[in-house]
Amino acid sequence: QDSLMDLRWWICPDGFAASSSAPIRELEPTLQIYSDANLSGGGAHNSRGEFQQRKWSEEELQSNPHINLLEIRAAKESLTLAWPGDRVRINIDSRTAAAYIRKQGGTLSPELSAEACELWKIAVSRNITILSPTWLSTKDNVMADFLSRHSLRQWECQLSRPTFLNILATFQVTPTLDC
């Protein structure tokens, strides 16, 4: 009888639906962040085309941190790529790190829990909404993996000559160089 009464409450128009104020489905993200870490550094990029990277300091590596701690730290630092008011989905290639972030901590590792809680504190202080993180395989996280492994102090880019000439022809311009 008690179970039937509970079930009726869930389906009754003045039961669950009347007392719930939040949607059951999650909101759409306004920003996707892809982060990665390894034993030398962390890196991330977002759906706006911005990126960040950093090498871990000797002090950070002295305690021989677990890779999942570094993954959460890289995700935490990737929040610099978000703006106040953003709804952020963090894409990360560590299931453990994703679980600690999603659950705002955990019970098995105090270090991972503290790092995940710090991520949430930063998000709240910057008015950033963290949506459930998504795990993706390392092969699908190529750019973040590259940023975590390589130090890009300077980017050098150039257009191919045919592309440059095509742009000039399309816009009918003739650039001049003033020395």
C-alpha positions in Angstrom: 0.0 0.0 0.0 2.8 2.4 0.9 4.5 1.7 -2.4 1.3 2.3 -4.4 0.8 5.6 -2.5 4.3 6.7 -3.4 3.8 5.7 -7.1 0.6 7.7 -7.2 2.4 10.7 -5.8 4.9 10.6 -8.7 2.3 10.4 -11.4 -0.3 12.7 -9.8 -0.6 16.3 -11.2 -0.2 17.8 -7.8 2.5 15.3 -6.7 6.1 15.3 -7.9 5.5 17.5 -11.0 3.9 20.2 -8.9 6.7 20.2 -6.3 9.7 20.2 -8.6 11.2 23.4 -9.8 14.3 22.2 -11.7 14.2 20.5 -15.1 15.2 16.9 -15.1 17.4 17.3 -18.2 20.7 19.1 -18.1 21.1 22.5 -19.7 23.1 22.9 -22.9 26.7 24.1 -22.5 27.7 27.5 -23.8 31.3 26.4 -23.8 33.1 23.1 -24.3 36.5 22.7 -22.7 38.9 19.8 -23.5 41.7 19.2 -21.0 44.5 16.7 -20.6 47.5 16.1 -18.4 50.6 14.0 -18.3 53.5 13.8 -15.9 55.2 16.9 -17.5 52.3 19.3 -17.9 48.7 20.1 -18.6 46.9 21.7 -21.5 43.4 22.6 -22.6 41.4 24.3 -25.4 37.9 25.4 -25.7 35.2 25.6 -28.4 36.0 29.3 -28.9 39.5 28.4 -30.2 41.3 29.6 -27.1 44.0 27.4 -25.4 46.2 27.3 -22.3 49.0 25.1 -21.2 51.6 24.8 -18.4 54.4 22.6 -17.2 54.2 21.3 -13.7 56.7 22.7 -11.2 59.3 20.6 -9.5 57.4 21.1 -6.2 54.2 19.7 -7.8 56.1 16.7 -9.1 58.1 16.1 -5.9 55.3 14.2 -4.2 55.0 11.9 -7.2 51.3 12.8 -7.9 48.9 10.3 -9.4 47.9 11.0 -13.0 44.3 11.5 -12.0 45.3 14.3 -9.7 47.1 16.0 -12.5 44.1 15.4 -14.8 41.8 17.2 -12.3 44.3 20.0 -11.9 44.5 20.5 -15.6 40.7 20.7 -15.8 40.7 23.1 -12.9 43.2 25.4 -14.6 41.3 25.1 -17.9 38.5 27.2 -16.2 40.6 30.3 -17.1 39.2 29.7 -20.6 35.6 30.3 -19.4 33.8 33.6 -18.9 31.5 34.5 -16.0 28.0 33.1 -16.9 29.3 30.3 -19.0 27.8 26.8 -18.7 30.9 24.6 -19.2 31.1 21.0 -20.2 34.6 19.7 -19.4 35.7 16.9 -21.7 38.5 14.8 -20.1 40.1 11.5 -20.9 40.2 10.1 -17.4 37.1 8.4 -16.1 38.2 8.7 -12.5 38.9 12.5 -12.8 35.5 13.0 -14.5 33.8 11.1 -11.7 35.5 13.2 -9.0 34.5 16.4 -10.8 30.9 15.2 -11.4 30.5 14.2 -7.7 32.3 17.3 -6.4 34.8 15.0 -4.6 34.9 11.4 -3.4 35.8 9.2 -0.5 38.6 7.0 -1.8 41.3 9.6 -2.4 41.4 12.8 -0.2 43.9 14.4 -2.7 41.6 13.9 -5.7 38.6 15.0 -3.6 40.4 18.2 -2.5 41.4 19.0 -6.0 37.9 18.5 -7.4 36.4 20.6 -4.6 38.9 23.4 -5.5 37.7 23.2 -9.1 34.1 23.7 -8.0 35.1 26.6 -5.6 36.8 28.4 -8.5 33.8 27.9 -10.7 31.4 29.2 -8.1 33.6 32.2 -7.4 33.8 33.1 -11.1 30.0 32.5 -11.7 30.7 29.5 -14.0 28.2 26.6 -14.1 29.9 23.2 -14.4 27.8 20.6 -16.2 28.5 16.9 -15.9 31.9 16.3 -17.3 32.2 14.0 -20.3 34.8 11.2 -20.7 36.4 10.9 -24.1 39.1 8.6 -25.3 42.6 9.9 -25.7 42.4 9.5 -29.4 39.5 11.9 -29.5 41.3 14.4 -27.2 44.2 15.0 -29.6 44.6 18.8 -29.4 44.5 18.8 -25.5 46.9 15.9 -25.5 49.2 17.9 -27.8 49.0 21.0 -25.6 49.8 19.0 -22.5 52.9 17.5 -24.0 54.5 20.3 -26.0 55.5 23.8 -24.9 54.3 26.3 -27.5 56.1 29.5 -26.6 55.6 31.0 -30.0 53.3 30.2 -32.9 54.5 30.8 -36.4 51.9 30.7 -39.0 51.7 31.7 -42.7 49.3 31.3 -45.5 50.3 29.4 -48.5 51.1 31.6 -51.5 48.1 30.4 -53.6 45.7 31.0 -50.7 47.2 34.5 -50.2 46.8 35.3 -53.9 43.3 34.0 -53.9 42.4 36.3 -51.0 43.9 39.3 -52.8 42.0 38.5 -56.0 38.7 37.9 -54.1 38.8 41.2 -52.2 40.5 43.0 -55.1 43.2 44.6 -53.0 46.9 45.2 -53.5 48.8 45.4 -50.3 51.7 47.7 -49.8 54.5 47.5 -47.3 55.6 50.7 -45.6 59.1 50.3 -44.1 
